[in-house]
Amino acid sequence: MIEVQALTKRYGDKVAVDELTFTVKPGQVTGFLGPNGAGKSTTMRMILGLDRPAAGQALVTGRPYREHAAPLTAVGALLEAKSIHKGRTARSHLTSLAQTHGISRARVDEVLGLAGLESVADRRAGGFSLGMGQRLGIAAALLGDPAVIILDEPVNGLDPDGVLWVRNLLHGLAAEGRTVLVSSHLMSEMAVTAENLIIIGRGKLLADTSIDDLIARVGVGTVTVRSPRAAELRDVLTAHGATVTSVEPSTLQVTDLPVEEIGELALGREIVLYELTPRRASLEQAYMELTREAVEYR
């Protein structure tokens, strides 16, 4: 479990993180989202003891990261895929990490295989593509078989097969009861990977919720309506506060009015409907609506 308690961080006059409080629970994948400059990377660095907060604290399995005697076995993290000695091979990089914790060479070979790097294990990391570097970084995060996994943009640079591999890996780790916190700017990937979302903007917590609850809360879904009297129906719906867009002469896209009320208004005017289909908003739509006022760099 990760517990962030009133975490605050300043850089000069700028408040990067402002009394941020949330809990990441085991057994599920938690997405960590926010616009550029929201404070995600700073928060992750404070969780891992790389930045010192001005106030508050971050606990990993009940204690600060620096108090863990064998941190690789408690927390596996990937913050920067390219933070690797370019002259080392993938195998030597992992072996050097393993030796600091008494981890066996067999485990090094195991995570190389898990990351799909067996064939390039003895190549120097300086020649790796971004995607291969990501795989090596994830292998390093898993080396100590930790209970907590923290990954910053893990699918960056990966091809579709690699993205699917990461998705299945995260689901598998969560199913084993581990705590998994992953940041990403790819809303489509978060929609099929994460179960819970922590969203921040300008260093403040905007939401700590499930994807379904976020979409329902923001309420940016639409309803497709087809009718031979679409123009008349449009006037009726607009008069009741709906936002209506004509897609075709007989088809309307309606927001800001629930599907039940649309049907009742049509019935009250005896307007025949050929279609009345609610369309669930996407995670991207809900996220954009929620963070609209928190975007710092436009």
Residue, then its C-alpha position, 0 to 999 in steps of 0.5 A: m500500500i502507498e499512503v500519501q499524507a498532506l504531501t507538499k513540495r515547493y520549488g522557490d515560489k512555485v508550489a509543485v504539490d499542495e497538501l496532496t493526500f491519497t491511498v493506493k490500495p493493493g490488488q488493483v491497478t491505479g492510474f495516476l493522471g494529470p496535465n503536464g506540470a500537475g506534479k505527478s513526477t514530483t509526487m512519485r519522486m517524493i514517494l521514492g525518497l528522491d525529493r524531500p517534501a516541505a510538509g507531509q509524508a509518503l509511506v510505502t507498506g507503512r514506512p518511508y521508502r528510505e527506512h526499508a532495509a532492502p528497498l528493491t524487495a519492497v518497491g520496484a520503480l521505473l521513473e526514467a527508462k534511460s537512466i542506465h549506464k550506456g556501456r553496460t549490457a542489459r544483463s550486467h545492469l540487472t546483475s549489478l542491481a541484484q548484487t546490492h540485495g543478494i538477489s540470484r543470477a537466476r532471478v536476473d535471467e527470469v526477469l530478462g525473459l519476462a521482459g522479452l530481452e533474452s536475445v539482447a541480454d548481452r548488448r550494451a544498453g546504449g544501443f537500445s531503442l526507447g522501447m527496449g529501454q522501457r522493457l529493461g527498466i520494467a525488468a529492473a523494477l520487478l527484480g526484487d519481486p516487490a509488493v509495490i510497483i511504481l511506473d512512470e509512463p511505462v508504455n512510452g516507446l513501445d510497439p502494440d505488442g509491447v503495450l499489450w505486454v505491459r497491460n497484461l503484466l500490470h493486471g497480473l501483478a495486481a491479481e497477485g495482490r500487489t500495489v500498482l501505481v502507473s502514470s500515463h498520458l494515454m487515456s485509451e490505455m488507462a481505460v483498459t488497464a486501470e481500475n482506480l484513478i488518482i487525478i491531480g492538477r496544479g499539485k492538488l487532488l482532483a479525483d480519487t475514483s473509479i473510471d465508471d464513477l468519474i465518467a458518471r460524475v463528469g457527465v459528458g455523455t451524449v444521446t443519439v436521437r433519430s426522428p422524422r421530426a428532428a428539427e421540431l424535436r431539437d427546438v423542444l430539447t433546446a428549450h429544456g436546457a439540452t445542447v443539440t447538434s444536428v448530424e444529419p437532417s434526421t439525426l441529433q446528438v444531445t448532451d446535458l439532458p438524460v435519455e429518459e427525459i428526452g424520451e418523455l419530451a418526445l412522447g409528450r409532443e407525439i414525436v416518433l423516434y427511430e433511435l434513442t441511444p445513450r453513448r457513454a462518454s470516454l475516459e478521455q472526455a471525462y478527464m479533459e472536462l475534469t482537468r480543463e481548469a487545471v491545464e498549466y501549459r496550453 
